[in-house]
Amino acid sequence: MKRTMQVSDAMIIDVDARTLWEQVADPTQMSRWSPENTGAHTSAQARPLQVGEVFDGSNRRGRAGWVTECVVTASDPGERFAFHVRKIGAGSPKLRAGIATWVYGFENVDGRTRVTETWNDDRTAWPDWFAAIVDRVLTRGRSFADFQRLNIHRTLTAMKDEFSRKENAESA
């Protein structure tokens, strides 16, 4: 069976597109929403990050932790932020390989934002049978596509909840 190489989901969030893009384009903020990301570090002085800038992302799933090296591939204010995960490792990103690309699209909808989060499986050189075995071990029985579909939904829901709380607090 051919594996799914891309998964995405979208949600409307009660904040303008530029504000949300500024938060997402600063990867040090992602741990606020992501169920796996525990932080990020970059030597870039300014935020949001721009095309070509690099950051390391720290991640945890259960007892397993890993670090990724990512390069920003798109950074269009209020419209799009994307990055390619190009290295991965347990304590530091050492293994260079096609791993994943993450894309965030932002669309203004009457003062709110439809944010679309997309995960692309860049492990194109892996045979499907091998990827299926690795995926099921690393995700406790699921494909990465199914696993990421759930993670994307959790991330978007956390974003929506956070900005809804901020809006409610400001209007109170």
FITIRO-379044 format. One record per residue (C-alpha): x, y, z. Coordinates in steps of 0.02 Angstrom, whole numbers, padded with zeros to 5 digits, always signed. Layout:
N
XYZ
...
end
This chain:
172
+00000+00000+00000
+00067+00171-00049
+00094+00287+00097
+00019+00459+00117
+00155+00589+00089
+00059+00745+00140
-00067+00788+00275
-00147+00955+00315
-00286+01032+00415
-00356+01208+00432
-00443+01307+00567
-00508+01485+00582
-00427+01577+00726
-00486+01741+00803
-00332+01845+00765
-00271+01937+00611
-00158+01846+00488
-00005+01957+00515
-00008+01933+00705
-00025+01744+00690
+00112+01735+00556
+00230+01834+00670
+00205+01705+00808
+00224+01551+00696
+00374+01625+00602
+00465+01633+00769
+00496+01446+00799
+00541+01480+00981
+00353+01503+01007
+00295+01335+00935
+00308+01241+01100
+00156+01342+01157
+00046+01242+01038
+00134+01085+00976
+00109+00920+01068
+00290+00869+01028
+00395+01026+01012
+00479+01077+01173
+00573+01229+01108
+00684+01300+00973
+00848+01392+00962
+00916+01502+00825
+01068+01614+00808
+00962+01735+00706
+00948+01900+00797
+00782+01957+00725
+00615+01871+00728
+00512+01821+00631
+00636+01714+00537
+00670+01743+00353
+00708+01627+00207
+00876+01540+00227
+00887+01561+00416
+00915+01403+00518
+00845+01346+00684
+00857+01191+00792
+00696+01119+00860
+00687+01012+01018
+00553+00878+01021
+00487+00745+01138
+00367+00600+01116
+00348+00501+01277
+00523+00463+01340
+00604+00489+01169
+00682+00657+01131
+00766+00722+00974
+00832+00881+00895
+00805+00937+00716
+00897+01063+00609
+00778+01161+00501
+00798+01292+00365
+00664+01420+00326
+00603+01403+00147
+00462+01532+00146
+00425+01682+00256
+00292+01795+00181
+00216+01914+00310
+00036+01868+00349
+00032+01737+00211
+00153+01592+00228
+00291+01516+00334
+00379+01354+00289
+00533+01257+00339
+00624+01101+00287
+00687+00979+00420
+00858+00932+00351
+00946+00849+00499
+00892+00748+00650
+00976+00668+00800
+00951+00612+00979
+01058+00745+01064
+01100+00854+00915
+01049+00853+00732
+01183+00744+00650
+01094+00633+00523
+01068+00730+00361
+00920+00665+00262
+00757+00716+00184
+00642+00711+00335
+00495+00830+00322
+00435+00999+00265
+00310+01099+00366
+00204+01237+00287
+00088+01362+00370
-00030+01462+00262
-00126+01612+00327
-00283+01681+00245
-00377+01833+00310
-00561+01793+00339
-00657+01947+00400
-00524+01998+00526
-00491+01819+00578
-00368+01696+00501
-00387+01529+00418
-00223+01445+00458
-00179+01288+00362
-00040+01178+00431
+00035+01050+00311
+00161+00912+00341
+00254+00837+00193
+00347+00672+00213
+00516+00703+00130
+00576+00524+00158
+00548+00492-00027
+00701+00380-00044
+00632+00258+00086
+00537+00108+00019
+00356+00110+00077
+00374-00057+00169
+00524+00008+00268
+00439+00173+00309
+00285+00078+00369
+00389-00024+00492
+00484+00128+00558
+00323+00230+00570
+00232+00099+00672
+00377+00081+00793
+00399+00269+00817
+00213+00310+00828
+00155+00158+00925
+00062+00075+00782
+00011+00216+00665
+00076+00282+00501
+00166+00449+00512
+00027+00526+00407
-00106+00472+00533
+00004+00525+00678
+00040+00696+00603
-00143+00722+00559
-00182+00710+00745
-00034+00820+00794
-00084+00954+00669
-00261+00956+00737
-00195+00970+00915
-00078+01113+00866
-00213+01211+00777
-00336+01183+00920
-00208+01246+01046
-00178+01402+00939
-00363+01433+00925
-00390+01410+01111
-00246+01527+01156
-00303+01668+01043
-00485+01645+01095
-00433+01665+01278
-00333+01822+01235
-00480+01897+01141
-00600+01856+01283
-00481+01931+01412
-00461+02091+01310
-00649+02113+01289
-00686+02081+01474
end
